[in-house]
Amino acid sequence: MPASIQAQFEGTAKIFQNSLSNEGWLIVAAIVVVYIVLGILYESYIHPITILSTLPSAGIGALLALLLTDNELSIIAIIGIILLIGIVKKNAIMIIDFALDQQRTLGKSSEEAIYEACILRFRPILMTTMAALLGAVPLAFSSGIGSELRKPIGITLIGGLILSQLLTLYTTPVIYLAFDRLSLYIKNFFNKSINKNDLIVDIA
């Protein structure tokens, strides 16, 4: 075949190839929508970031599961990862929501609130995670007609849930405390600047 001849996909194959090029933007759009919804719910810019911090571990777990089982990152696997975003973030929501309630109603410090939240929310988190994980087992090990469409979803869900469950109770409190201290620092900084401006106005 001469070197001047070039081969490329056409028809349905080209449409499928073009759809794969938007996978990254699809995940980014899902994360942005989740951040906006959480920001409206908690009326905060910081707490949604704390909740979304659980997603990288879930994504890594899903990709490792696909790699170990020799599956490609197809559109079906992307759908599984998007489902994983909704399932995994509820673990952090259960912890953060309880910790914020303890701080606002009982006046506890952030360290005490997040510690108690991790202890009391461990059982519900474990129960919901195991329910979702066991529900994905039939998808991952299915066989027969159409199993190639179900397996990637089950594999990504199982891999993401296992890794995120192992790390969530360790990473979420650390990130929560870090952002809590950062927010206090920012508030103190702005309060000092406002007090200085008021003092200058009074002297003038």
N, CA and C of each residue as an Amber inpcrd file, in Angstrom:
protein
   612
   0.8530000  -1.1930000   0.0000000   0.0000000   0.0000000   0.0000000
   0.8900000   1.2460000   0.0000000   0.6550000   2.1830000  -0.8990000
   1.4790000   3.4000000  -0.9450000   1.3780000   4.2040000   0.3490000
   2.4810000   4.9270000   0.6430000   2.5140000   5.7060000   1.8850000
   1.5420000   6.8770000   1.8660000   1.1190000   7.3200000   0.6870000
   0.2090000   8.4670000   0.5770000  -1.2290000   8.1120000   0.9500000
  -1.5410000   6.8390000   1.0300000  -2.9040000   6.4100000   1.3570000
  -3.0770000   6.4060000   2.8810000  -4.1130000   7.0430000   3.3430000
  -4.4110000   7.1110000   4.7770000  -5.7400000   6.4200000   5.0650000
  -5.7890000   5.7010000   6.1640000  -7.0080000   4.9810000   6.5650000
  -7.6380000   5.6770000   7.7570000  -8.9520000   5.7270000   7.7880000
  -9.6720000   6.3100000   8.9080000 -11.0580000   5.6920000   9.0160000
 -11.6480000   5.8210000  10.2050000 -12.9710000   5.2570000  10.4280000
 -14.0290000   6.1360000   9.7700000 -15.1160000   5.5140000   9.3380000
 -16.2510000   6.2110000   8.7650000 -17.5370000   5.5860000   9.2960000
 -18.6110000   6.3210000   9.1380000 -19.9080000   5.8020000   9.5270000
 -20.0600000   5.6440000  11.0260000 -20.6210000   4.4970000  11.4170000
 -20.8850000   4.2270000  12.8280000 -19.6060000   4.1740000  13.6500000
 -18.5440000   3.6010000  13.0810000 -17.2680000   3.5110000  13.7910000
 -16.7080000   4.9020000  14.0860000 -16.8630000   5.8440000  13.1490000
 -16.3620000   7.2060000  13.3660000 -17.1860000   7.9190000  14.4320000
 -18.5100000   7.7030000  14.4150000 -19.3600000   8.3050000  15.4400000
 -18.9770000   7.7900000  16.8220000 -18.7170000   6.4820000  16.9180000
 -18.3090000   5.9030000  18.1930000 -16.9610000   6.4600000  18.6430000
 -16.0290000   6.6320000  17.7070000 -14.7160000   7.1920000  18.0490000
 -14.8500000   8.6250000  18.5410000 -15.7220000   9.4050000  17.9230000
 -15.9280000  10.7890000  18.3560000 -16.5660000  10.8540000  19.7440000
 -17.4380000   9.8970000  20.0170000 -18.0770000   9.8790000  21.3430000
 -17.0700000   9.5810000  22.4460000 -16.0480000   8.7850000  22.1380000
 -15.0270000   8.4710000  23.1350000 -14.1600000   9.6740000  23.4750000
 -14.0480000  10.6330000  22.5530000 -13.1940000  11.7970000  22.8000000
 -13.7840000  12.7350000  23.8430000 -15.0580000  12.5790000  24.1780000
 -15.7080000  13.4620000  25.1470000 -15.8430000  12.8320000  26.5240000
 -15.1720000  11.7130000  26.7580000 -15.3070000  11.0220000  28.0390000
 -14.8470000  11.8940000  29.2060000 -13.6860000  12.5330000  29.0570000
 -13.1440000  13.3750000  30.1290000 -14.0740000  14.5140000  30.4890000
 -14.6250000  15.1810000  29.4580000 -15.5390000  16.2950000  29.7200000
 -16.8180000  15.8160000  30.3930000 -17.2280000  14.5850000  30.0950000
 -18.4250000  14.0330000  30.7200000 -18.2320000  13.8740000  32.2230000
 -17.0760000  13.3780000  32.6310000 -16.7860000  13.2100000  34.0520000
 -16.6540000  14.5560000  34.7390000 -15.9710000  15.5000000  34.0820000
 -15.8090000  16.8420000  34.6590000 -17.1670000  17.5140000  34.8510000
 -18.0500000  17.3660000  33.8670000 -19.3840000  17.9640000  33.9770000
 -20.1550000  17.3560000  35.1390000 -20.0380000  16.0450000  35.3350000
 -20.7270000  15.3900000  36.4530000 -20.2110000  15.9090000  37.7950000
 -18.8860000  16.0950000  37.9100000 -18.3020000  16.5810000  39.1680000
 -18.7240000  18.0300000  39.4340000 -18.7650000  18.8520000  38.3830000
 -19.1720000  20.2510000  38.5480000 -20.6260000  20.3450000  39.0120000
 -21.4870000  19.5230000  38.4290000 -22.8980000  19.5290000  38.8350000
 -23.0330000  19.1050000  40.3010000 -22.2940000  18.0800000  40.7020000
 -22.3390000  17.6220000  42.0920000 -21.8420000  18.7260000  43.0250000
 -20.7760000  19.4290000  42.6300000 -20.2450000  20.5140000  43.4650000
 -21.2760000  21.6350000  43.6370000 -21.9520000  21.9880000  42.5650000
 -22.9550000  23.0610000  42.6370000 -24.1000000  22.6690000  43.5600000
 -24.5710000  21.4310000  43.4230000 -25.6780000  20.9640000  44.2660000
 -25.2620000  20.9440000  45.7370000 -24.0600000  20.4440000  46.0220000
 -23.5790000  20.3990000  47.4030000 -23.3380000  21.8010000  47.9510000
 -22.8510000  22.7130000  47.1100000 -22.6430000  24.0890000  47.5400000
 -23.9440000  24.7610000  47.9330000 -25.0080000  24.4960000  47.1790000
 -26.3230000  25.0460000  47.5120000 -26.8540000  24.4120000  48.7940000
 -26.6160000  23.1090000  48.9540000 -27.1280000  22.3930000  50.1190000
 -26.4740000  22.8700000  51.4080000 -25.1400000  23.0190000  51.4010000
 -24.4110000  23.3930000  52.6180000 -24.1230000  24.8870000  52.7140000
 -24.4680000  25.6400000  51.6660000 -24.2130000  27.0800000  51.6310000
 -22.7450000  27.3680000  51.9510000 -21.8780000  26.6420000  51.3000000
 -20.4360000  26.7500000  51.5570000 -19.6750000  26.4200000  50.2770000
 -18.5040000  27.0430000  50.1470000 -17.6180000  26.7190000  49.0300000
 -16.6220000  25.6200000  49.3990000 -16.4120000  25.3930000  50.6800000
 -15.3460000  24.5030000  51.1410000 -15.8350000  23.0850000  51.3930000
 -16.9740000  22.9350000  52.0660000 -17.4460000  21.5980000  52.4120000
 -17.7170000  20.7130000  51.1910000 -18.2250000  21.2550000  50.0750000
 -18.3500000  20.3940000  48.8930000 -17.0150000  19.8340000  48.4120000
 -15.9430000  20.6180000  48.5610000 -14.6200000  20.1140000  48.1700000
 -14.2120000  18.9600000  49.0760000 -14.5200000  19.0740000  50.3670000
 -14.2240000  17.9840000  51.3030000 -14.9570000  16.7100000  50.9040000
 -16.2090000  16.8440000  50.5070000 -16.9950000  15.6820000  50.0970000
 -16.4580000  15.0990000  48.7920000 -16.1100000  15.9550000  47.8550000
 -15.5970000  15.4860000  46.5580000 -14.1900000  14.9120000  46.6640000
 -13.5200000  15.1220000  47.7950000 -12.1670000  14.5710000  47.9630000
 -12.1680000  13.0470000  48.0040000 -13.3390000  12.4370000  48.1880000
 -13.4170000  10.9770000  48.1890000 -13.4220000  10.3990000  46.7760000
 -13.6240000  11.2340000  45.7760000 -13.7550000  10.7250000  44.4080000
 -12.4460000  10.2270000  43.8020000 -11.2870000  10.8810000  44.0450000
 -10.0550000  10.3560000  43.4360000  -9.7510000   8.9190000  43.8100000
  -9.9430000   8.5570000  45.0670000  -9.6740000   7.1690000  45.4720000
 -10.6310000   6.2130000  44.7790000 -11.8900000   6.6220000  44.6160000
 -12.8570000   5.7730000  43.9230000 -12.4960000   5.6320000  42.4440000
 -12.0760000   6.7390000  41.8240000 -11.6780000   6.6730000  40.4190000
 -10.4630000   5.7930000  40.2070000  -9.4830000   5.9130000  41.1020000
  -8.2830000   5.0730000  40.9990000  -8.6480000   3.6020000  41.1850000
  -9.5270000   3.3190000  42.1440000  -9.9620000   1.9420000  42.3520000
 -10.6720000   1.3750000  41.1410000 -11.5170000   2.1980000  40.4890000
 -12.2230000   1.7410000  39.2940000 -11.2490000   1.4580000  38.1450000
 -10.2760000   2.3500000  37.9600000  -9.2940000   2.1580000  36.8800000
  -8.4080000   0.9390000  37.1470000  -8.0260000   0.7430000  38.4020000
  -7.2150000  -0.4390000  38.7380000  -8.0080000  -1.7230000  38.5050000
  -9.3010000  -1.7050000  38.8360000 -10.1320000  -2.8830000  38.6100000
 -10.2470000  -3.1930000  37.1220000 -10.4100000  -2.1590000  36.3060000
 -10.4680000  -2.3720000  34.8590000  -9.1340000  -2.8960000  34.3340000
  -8.0480000  -2.3830000  34.8840000  -6.7200000  -2.8210000  34.4440000
  -6.4540000  -4.2760000  34.8320000  -6.8240000  -4.6430000  36.0460000
  -6.5820000  -6.0090000  36.5100000  -7.4350000  -7.0330000  35.7760000
  -8.6230000  -6.6280000  35.3730000  -9.5130000  -7.5470000  34.6530000
  -9.3760000  -7.4480000  33.1420000  -8.4050000  -6.6500000  32.6790000
  -8.1100000  -6.5120000  31.2360000  -9.3330000  -5.9940000  30.4720000
  -9.9540000  -4.9320000  31.0180000 -11.0850000  -4.2820000  30.3470000
 -10.6950000  -2.8630000  29.9600000 -11.2990000  -2.3620000  28.9000000
 -11.0000000  -1.0140000  28.4220000 -11.8910000   0.0110000  29.1170000
 -11.4320000   1.2670000  29.0780000 -12.2220000   2.3700000  29.6290000
 -13.2180000   2.8040000  28.5500000 -14.2670000   2.0460000  28.4150000
 -15.2840000   2.2980000  27.3980000 -16.3570000   3.2410000  27.9390000
 -17.3190000   3.5460000  27.0730000 -18.4250000   4.4090000  27.5060000
 -19.2170000   3.7410000  28.6320000 -19.3670000   2.4280000  28.5700000
 -20.0780000   1.7100000  29.6320000 -19.3240000   1.8470000  30.9520000
 -17.9850000   1.7570000  30.9070000 -17.1850000   1.9360000  32.1230000
 -17.2960000   3.3620000  32.6430000 -17.3720000   4.3350000  31.7380000
 -17.5590000   5.7330000  32.1510000 -18.8900000   5.9030000  32.8700000
 -19.9330000   5.2270000  32.3800000 -21.2310000   5.2740000  33.0560000
 -21.1020000   4.7010000  34.4660000 -20.3230000   3.6180000  34.5950000
 -20.0830000   3.0500000  35.9180000 -19.3700000   4.0210000  36.8420000
 -18.4020000   4.7750000  36.3060000 -17.6770000   5.7520000  37.1270000
 -18.6070000   6.8920000  37.5550000 -19.5010000   7.3170000  36.6630000
 -20.4640000   8.3650000  37.0200000 -21.4100000   7.8650000  38.1120000
 -21.8440000   6.6100000  38.0020000 -22.6400000   6.0180000  39.0830000
 -21.8440000   5.9770000  40.3780000 -20.5560000   5.6930000  40.2460000
 -19.6770000   5.6170000  41.4070000 -19.5670000   6.9630000  42.1180000
 -19.5840000   8.0470000  41.3490000 -19.5260000   9.3870000  41.9430000
 -20.7020000   9.5970000  42.8910000 -21.8910000   9.2050000  42.4560000
 -23.0680000   9.3730000  43.2920000 -23.0790000   8.4790000  44.5180000
 -22.5270000   7.2640000  44.3900000 -22.5400000   6.3270000  45.5140000
 -21.4790000   6.6760000  46.5430000 -20.2750000   7.0270000  46.0650000
 -19.1450000   7.2280000  46.9690000 -19.2820000   8.5090000  47.7810000
 -19.7760000   9.5580000  47.1660000 -19.8220000  10.8290000  47.8850000
 -20.7830000  10.8000000  49.0660000 -21.7090000   9.8350000  49.0810000
 -22.6450000   9.7730000  50.2170000 -21.9020000   9.3730000  51.4900000
 -20.7700000   8.6610000  51.3760000 -19.9860000   8.3380000  52.5750000
 -19.4950000   9.6090000  53.2540000 -18.9060000  10.4920000  52.4700000
 -18.4200000  11.7540000  53.0290000 -19.5700000  12.6350000  53.4850000
 -20.7020000  12.5940000  52.7700000 -21.8530000  13.4030000  53.1690000
 -22.3440000  12.9810000  54.5500000 -22.3930000  11.6780000  54.7960000
 -22.8540000  11.1890000  56.1000000 -21.9310000  11.6490000  57.2240000
 -20.6240000  11.7050000  56.9480000 -19.6680000  12.1360000  57.9680000
 -19.7280000  13.6480000  58.1660000 -19.6370000  14.3910000  57.0640000
 -19.5890000  15.8600000  57.1400000 -20.8900000  16.4210000  57.7000000
 -22.0240000  15.8820000  57.2760000 -23.3150000  16.3830000  57.7410000
 -23.4580000  16.1970000  59.2430000 -23.0390000  15.0420000  59.7440000
 -23.1200000  14.7770000  61.1850000 -22.1610000  15.6810000  61.9530000
 -20.9360000  15.8650000  61.4360000 -19.9550000  16.7020000  62.1190000
 -20.4190000  18.1630000  62.1730000 -20.9690000  18.6790000  61.0890000
 -21.4610000  20.0530000  61.0770000 -22.6210000  20.2370000  62.0530000
 -23.4930000  19.2340000  62.1320000 -24.6140000  19.3110000  63.0790000
 -24.1140000  19.3290000  64.5180000 -23.0750000  18.5390000  64.8030000
 -22.5090000  18.5210000  66.1530000 -21.8700000  19.8680000  66.5080000
 -21.2220000  20.4840000  65.5220000 -20.5950000  21.7880000  65.7780000
 -21.6290000  22.8860000  65.9770000 -22.6880000  22.8640000  65.1850000
 -23.6580000  23.9550000  65.2340000 -24.6250000  23.8380000  66.3990000
 -25.0600000  22.6250000  66.7330000 -26.0610000  22.4380000  67.7820000
 -25.4430000  22.2630000  69.1660000 -24.3260000  21.5330000  69.2480000
 -23.7120000  21.2480000  70.5440000 -22.4660000  22.0820000  70.8140000
 -22.0120000  22.8480000  69.8370000 -20.8480000  23.7110000  70.0280000
 -19.5430000  22.9670000  70.1940000 -19.4400000  21.7730000  69.6390000
 -18.2060000  21.0050000  69.7570000 -17.1420000  21.5470000  68.8240000
 -15.8910000  21.2670000  69.1520000 -14.7960000  21.6620000  68.2650000
 -14.8100000  20.7790000  67.0180000 -14.1150000  21.2180000  65.9840000
 -14.0970000  20.4490000  64.7440000 -13.4500000  19.0810000  64.9340000
 -12.4180000  19.0100000  65.8000000 -11.7600000  17.7160000  66.0480000
 -12.7070000  16.7380000  66.7330000 -13.4110000  17.1910000  67.7540000
 -14.3500000  16.3120000  68.4570000 -15.5120000  15.9040000  67.5590000
 -16.0090000  16.8430000  66.7680000 -17.1700000  16.5700000  65.9250000
 -16.8440000  15.5430000  64.8430000 -15.7050000  15.7040000  64.1680000
 -15.3630000  14.7840000  63.0870000 -14.9920000  13.4150000  63.6340000
 -14.3860000  13.3750000  64.8290000 -14.0440000  12.0920000  65.4520000
 -15.3070000  11.3090000  65.8050000 -16.2700000  11.9930000  66.4040000
 -17.5190000  11.3230000  66.7650000 -18.3110000  10.9200000  65.5210000
 -18.2240000  11.7540000  64.4840000 -18.9280000  11.4330000  63.2380000
 -18.3740000  10.1580000  62.6130000 -17.0650000  10.0000000  62.6210000
 -16.4530000   8.7970000  62.0430000 -16.8460000   7.5450000  62.8230000
 -16.9540000   7.6640000  64.1340000 -17.3080000   6.5020000  64.9540000
 -18.7760000   6.1210000  64.7690000 -19.6670000   7.1110000  64.8400000
 -21.0960000   6.8240000  64.8020000 -21.6130000   6.5590000  63.3900000
 -20.9450000   7.0790000  62.3790000 -21.3880000   6.8820000  60.9970000
 -20.7150000   5.6990000  60.3160000 -19.8160000   5.0090000  61.0160000
 -19.0890000   3.8970000  60.3950000 -20.0400000   2.7750000  59.9860000
 -20.9460000   2.4130000  60.8620000 -21.8600000   1.3080000  60.5610000
 -22.7830000   1.6250000  59.3840000 -23.4620000   2.7940000  59.3560000
 -24.2860000   3.0950000  58.1730000 -23.4830000   3.1460000  56.8780000
 -22.2650000   3.7120000  56.9340000 -21.4250000   3.7770000  55.7380000
 -21.0790000   2.3730000  55.2590000 -20.6940000   1.5010000  56.1910000
 -20.3380000   0.1310000  55.8280000 -21.5350000  -0.6220000  55.2590000
 -22.6990000  -0.4350000  55.8250000 -23.9040000  -1.1300000  55.3540000
 -24.2900000  -0.6900000  53.9470000 -24.2990000   0.6070000  53.6920000
 -24.6800000   1.0950000  52.3580000 -23.6400000   0.7270000  51.3090000
 -22.3610000   0.7630000  51.6920000 -21.3110000   0.3920000  50.7460000
 -21.3880000  -1.0850000  50.3900000 -21.5970000  -1.9350000  51.3940000
 -21.6990000  -3.3680000  51.1340000 -22.9370000  -3.6920000  50.2960000
 -24.0260000  -2.9700000  50.5220000 -25.2320000  -3.1930000  49.7180000
 -24.9800000  -2.8660000  48.2500000 -24.3240000  -1.7240000  48.0030000
 -24.0140000  -1.3460000  46.6190000 -22.9940000  -2.2940000  45.9980000
 -22.0020000  -2.6980000  46.7860000 -20.9440000  -3.5750000  46.2770000
 -21.5020000  -4.9580000  45.9270000 -22.2990000  -5.5210000  46.8210000
 -22.8770000  -6.8340000  46.5520000 -23.8940000  -6.7800000  45.4130000
 -24.5360000  -5.6260000  45.2440000 -25.4430000  -5.4760000  44.1120000
 -24.7220000  -5.4260000  42.7790000 -23.4420000  -5.0210000  42.8080000
 -22.6640000  -4.9520000  41.5700000 -21.9980000  -6.2740000  41.2210000
 -21.9540000  -7.2170000  42.1660000 -21.3000000  -8.5120000  41.9130000
 -21.9500000  -9.2640000  40.7560000 -23.2930000  -9.3870000  40.6930000
 -23.8910000 -10.0750000  39.5370000 -23.5660000  -9.4160000  38.2050000
 -23.4080000  -8.0820000  38.1990000 -23.0510000  -7.3960000  36.9580000
 -21.6300000  -7.7510000  36.5360000 -20.7140000  -7.7800000  37.4940000
 -19.3110000  -8.0270000  37.1690000 -19.0620000  -9.4620000  36.7090000
 -19.8140000 -10.4170000  37.2500000 -19.5800000 -11.8270000  36.9380000
 -20.6790000 -12.4180000  36.0520000 -21.4230000 -11.5600000  35.3770000
 -22.4840000 -12.0500000  34.5090000 -21.9010000 -12.6650000  33.2370000
 -22.6640000 -13.5130000  32.6130000 -22.2550000 -14.1610000  31.3650000
 -23.4700000 -14.2870000  30.4600000 -23.2040000 -14.5540000  29.2080000
 -24.3020000 -14.7000000  28.2660000 -24.4600000 -13.4910000  27.3730000
 -25.5940000 -13.4110000  26.7190000 -25.8480000 -12.3310000  25.7710000
 -25.9730000 -11.0010000  26.5130000 -25.2260000  -9.9900000  26.0610000
 -25.2670000  -8.6600000  26.6600000 -24.4140000  -8.4870000  27.8910000
 -23.6560000  -9.5130000  28.2730000 -22.8230000  -9.3960000  29.4740000
 -21.6880000  -8.4000000  29.2880000 -21.2490000  -8.2000000  28.0260000
 -20.1700000  -7.2420000  27.7830000 -20.5890000  -5.8120000  28.0860000
 -21.8960000  -5.5540000  28.1530000 -22.3870000  -4.2290000  28.5080000
 -22.5400000  -4.0680000  30.0220000 -22.6940000  -5.1690000  30.7310000
 -22.9120000  -5.0960000  32.1700000 -21.6170000  -5.2190000  32.9650000
 -20.6700000  -5.9820000  32.4600000 -19.4500000  -6.2370000  33.2240000
 -18.6630000  -4.9790000  33.5770000 -18.3980000  -4.0620000  32.6270000
 -17.6160000  -2.8650000  32.9960000 -18.2430000  -2.0490000  34.1210000
 -19.5770000  -1.9740000  34.1490000 -20.2420000  -1.2220000  35.2170000
 -19.9940000  -1.8870000  36.5680000 -20.1890000  -3.2080000  36.6220000
 -19.9710000  -3.9210000  37.8800000 -18.5260000  -3.8740000  38.3390000
 -17.5860000  -3.9820000  37.4000000 -16.1600000  -3.9680000  37.7480000
 -15.7460000  -2.6140000  38.3030000 -16.1790000  -1.5350000  37.6490000
 -15.8250000  -0.1900000  38.1350000 -16.4570000   0.0900000  39.4990000
 -17.6900000  -0.3490000  39.6910000 -18.3450000  -0.1270000  40.9870000
 -17.6370000  -0.8800000  42.1030000 -17.2940000  -2.1360000  41.8610000
 -16.6330000  -2.9380000  42.9010000 -15.2550000  -2.3730000  43.2290000
 -14.4520000  -2.0840000  42.2120000 -13.1090000  -1.5520000  42.4560000
 -13.1260000  -0.2040000  43.1500000 -14.0050000   0.6850000  42.7000000
 -14.0850000   2.0080000  43.3150000 -14.6030000   1.9760000  44.7330000
 -15.6030000   1.1460000  44.9930000 -16.1720000   1.0700000  46.3360000
 -15.1890000   0.4710000  47.3380000 -14.4480000  -0.5430000  46.9220000
 -13.5000000  -1.1730000  47.8450000 -12.4130000  -0.1910000  48.2640000
 -11.7880000   0.4740000  47.2930000 -10.6920000   1.3820000  47.6240000
 -11.1830000   2.6130000  48.3750000 -12.3100000   3.1650000  47.9650000
 -12.8210000   4.3560000  48.6510000 -13.2480000   4.0300000  50.0760000
 -13.8040000   2.8370000  50.2860000 -14.2120000   2.4470000  51.6330000
 -12.9990000   2.3210000  52.5510000 -11.8850000   1.8310000  52.0220000
 -10.6800000   1.6760000  52.8220000 -10.0550000   3.0150000  53.1950000
 -10.2430000   4.0390000  52.3470000  -9.5530000   5.3120000  52.5580000
 -10.4350000   6.4340000  53.0990000 -11.7480000   6.3420000  52.9010000
 -12.6290000   7.4650000  53.2350000 -12.5490000   7.8550000  54.7090000
 -12.5930000   6.8890000  55.6010000 -12.5940000   7.1910000  57.0280000
 -11.2570000   7.7660000  57.5100000 -10.2250000   7.6990000  56.6830000
  -8.9190000   8.2680000  57.0410000  -8.6960000   9.6240000  56.3740000
  -9.0700000   9.7300000  55.1000000  -8.7870000  10.9630000  54.3620000
  -9.8000000  12.0670000  54.6480000 -11.0690000  11.7040000  54.7830000
 -12.1080000  12.7250000  54.9730000 -11.9030000  13.5530000  56.2420000
 -11.6210000  12.9590000  57.4150000 -11.3720000  13.8010000  58.5970000
 -10.1690000  14.7250000  58.4510000  -9.1100000  14.2290000  57.8130000
  -7.9130000  15.0580000  57.6300000  -8.2260000  16.2640000  56.7510000
  -8.9030000  16.0360000  55.6450000  -9.2360000  17.1310000  54.7290000
 -10.2480000  18.0760000  55.3720000 -11.1840000  17.5260000  56.1370000
 -12.1760000  18.3570000  56.8210000 -11.5070000  19.3170000  57.7930000
 -10.5760000  18.8120000  58.5960000  -9.8800000  19.6550000  59.5700000
  -8.9870000  20.6720000  58.8740000  -8.3460000  20.2610000  57.7810000
  -7.4710000  21.1810000  57.0520000  -8.2630000  22.3460000  56.4720000
  -9.3890000  22.0550000  55.8490000 -10.2040000  23.1210000  55.2720000
 -10.8840000  23.9560000  56.3550000 -11.2100000  23.3360000  57.4910000
 -11.8040000  24.0940000  58.5960000 -10.8150000  25.1270000  59.1360000
  -9.5560000  24.7210000  59.2890000  -8.5300000  25.6660000  59.7470000
  -8.2670000  26.7430000  58.6960000  -8.3190000  26.3440000  57.4270000
  -8.1170000  27.3280000  56.3610000  -9.2370000  28.3640000  56.3620000
 -10.4810000  27.9210000  56.5430000 -11.6010000  28.8630000  56.5720000
 -11.5080000  29.8050000  57.7660000 -11.0730000  29.2850000  58.9260000
 -10.8860000  30.1510000  60.0990000  -9.7920000  31.1750000  59.8570000
  -8.7140000  30.7420000  59.2060000  -7.6210000  31.6740000  58.9010000
  -8.0930000  32.7840000  57.9670000  -8.8780000  32.4130000  56.9590000
  -9.3780000  33.4130000  56.0070000 -10.3260000  34.3890000  56.6990000
 -11.2010000  33.8540000  57.5690000 -12.1290000  34.7350000  58.2920000
 -11.3840000  35.7000000  59.2000000 -10.3720000  35.2030000  59.9180000
  -9.5920000  36.0720000  60.8000000  -8.8330000  37.1300000  60.0050000
  -8.3360000  36.7370000  58.8390000  -7.6000000  37.6870000  58.0010000
  -8.5030000  38.8270000  57.5350000  -9.7080000  38.4860000  57.0810000
 -10.6240000  39.5160000  56.6110000 -11.1530000  40.3670000  57.7670000
 -11.3600000  39.7370000  58.9260000 -11.8200000  40.5100000  60.0930000
 -10.7640000  41.5240000  60.5270000  -9.4790000  41.1330000  60.4940000
  -8.4080000  42.0580000  60.8490000  -8.3220000  43.2110000  59.8610000
  -8.4750000  42.8780000  58.5770000  -8.4040000  43.9350000  57.5650000
  -9.5720000  44.9060000  57.7040000 -10.7670000  44.3810000  58.0320000
 -11.9320000  45.2460000  58.2130000 -11.7460000  46.1400000  59.4430000
 -11.2050000  45.5720000  60.5380000 -10.9640000  46.3540000  61.7480000
  -9.9380000  47.4560000  61.5160000  -8.9210000  47.1630000  60.7140000
  -7.9230000  48.1800000  60.3970000  -8.5460000  49.3160000  59.6020000
  -9.4040000  48.9820000  58.6440000 -10.0580000  50.0210000  57.8420000
 -10.9750000  50.8830000  58.7010000 -11.6910000  50.2380000  59.6430000
 -12.5620000  51.0070000  60.5320000 -11.7330000  51.9400000  61.4310000
 -10.5670000  51.4590000  61.8630000  -9.7150000  52.2900000  62.7060000
  -9.1950000  53.4870000  61.9210000  -8.8200000  53.2720000  60.6800000
  -8.3430000  54.3840000  59.8420000  -9.4460000  55.4130000  59.6310000
 -10.6800000  54.9380000  59.4080000 -11.7940000  55.8590000  59.2050000
 -12.0730000  56.6580000  60.4840000 -12.0140000  56.0180000  61.6450000
 -12.2680000  56.7120000  62.9010000 -11.1900000  57.7810000  63.1560000
  -9.9280000  57.4540000  62.8830000  -8.8590000  58.4270000  63.0810000
  -9.0040000  59.6170000  62.1500000  -9.4080000  59.3160000  60.9080000
  -9.5940000  60.3980000  59.9350000 -10.7560000  61.3010000  60.3680000
